[in-house]
Amino acid sequence: MKKGSDGDGFFLTFAAMFKKLRQKWKVSGPRLALILCTFAIGGSLTGYVARKLMPFLSIDQKGIWVLVYIVLVTLIWPLAVLLISIPFGQFRFFSSYLQKIGRRMGLGRKHLTNDSESVRLKNIAIFASGAGSNAQKIIQYFNNNLQKTANRVALIVSNNSAAGIVDIAQKEGIPLLILEKERFLNGDGHLPELKSAGIDFIVLAGFLWKVPVSLIRAYPGAIINIHPALLPHYGGKGMYGRFVHEAVLANNEKESGITIHYVDELYDHGSIIQQFKCPVLPADTATSLAERVQALEHAHYAPVIESVIK
C-alpha cells in the first residue's frame, strides 16, 4: 500500500507540474510535450558536443577544465535547443524563451540593427475573437519584414478558447492569452500579462469585446482597430461581420470599404487613421461584399500598423 501511495503521490506531483507549465507558457498538452522533448534532447546534445570539444582545448588543471566546460555548455545550449526545436515545430517558442532569459540576465531587450542604428524591437499583441484571417496576414507580414520593421507579434489574445485564432497561435508558436470576461472588462484588463510579455502596441483584428478604460489608459495612442465599413457610418455596438454588410446593402450604398482607427472608450469611435474603399456591386450579397472588404483588410492592415508604430 505504501508503494502505491508513493506512486500516486509522484503522479499527482508530476501532473500538477505539467499543468503549471501549461498555464505558465499558455500551450496545449501535446505542445508542452514537444517543448519538454526539445529541452531534453537539446540538453543531451549540449553535453555531447561540449565533451567532444574539451579534448581539443588540452586543459590539464581540473578546476579550469570544469570552468571551461561550464562556459562551453552555456554557449552551446541555446544553439542546441534552437536546432532541435526546428523539427519539433517549436522554433518560435524557444526564440522567445531565450530572449526572455537574455533580458533577465541584464542583456536588455532585443535590438535589431537597421541602417547602422540600434532599433528596439516592438512587441505587438493581436486581440481576436474569431477565425483570425487578419491576424494570420499580420503575423506573416511582420515575420517576413522583421529586419526592416523591427516589429513582431509577441502575443495572441482572445476571448474565445475555441476560436480559429487559437490554432494560429499554436501553429505559429506565439504565446496565447485567453481572457477572463469579468477580470478583463471590470478588473485589471489582464494588464499584468501584457506588461510581462513586453507588449508595446495592441492591434484589434475581429475582437468583439469593448476594450476597457484601464487598457486604453495604459496604452494611450497604441491601440488600433479595423472596421469593415467606412466610419462613421455603420459602426457602433452590434455592427460587426455580416451585420455591417447587410446594413450597407439595405441602404443601397455605392461603395464600402475598411476603416483603420485608434481605439477610445466608445465602439468604432476613435480618430480615423486611414480608409480604403471598394465598390458595392448590384448583384452583391453580404457574403460577396464581405469577401471584397476582407481583401482590403488583408492587403492594407499590416502596412498601416507598421506606419502607425513608426
Secondary structure, DSSP 8 states (H G I E B T S, - for coil): -HHHHHHHHHHHHHHHHHHHHHHHHT--HHHHHHHHHHHHHHHHHHHHHHHHHHHHH----HHHHHHHHHHHHHHHHHHHHHHHHTTTT-HHHHHHHHHHHHHHTT--S-EEEETTEEEE-EEEEEEESS--HHHHHHHHHHHHTHHHH-EEEEEEEES-TTSHHHHHHHHHT--EEE--HHHHHHS-TTHHHHHHTT--EEEESS--S---HHHHHHSTT-EEEEESS-TTTT-STT--THHHHHHHHHTT-SEEEEEEEE--SSTT-S-EEEEEEEE--TT--HHHHHHHHHHHHHHHHHHHHHHHH-
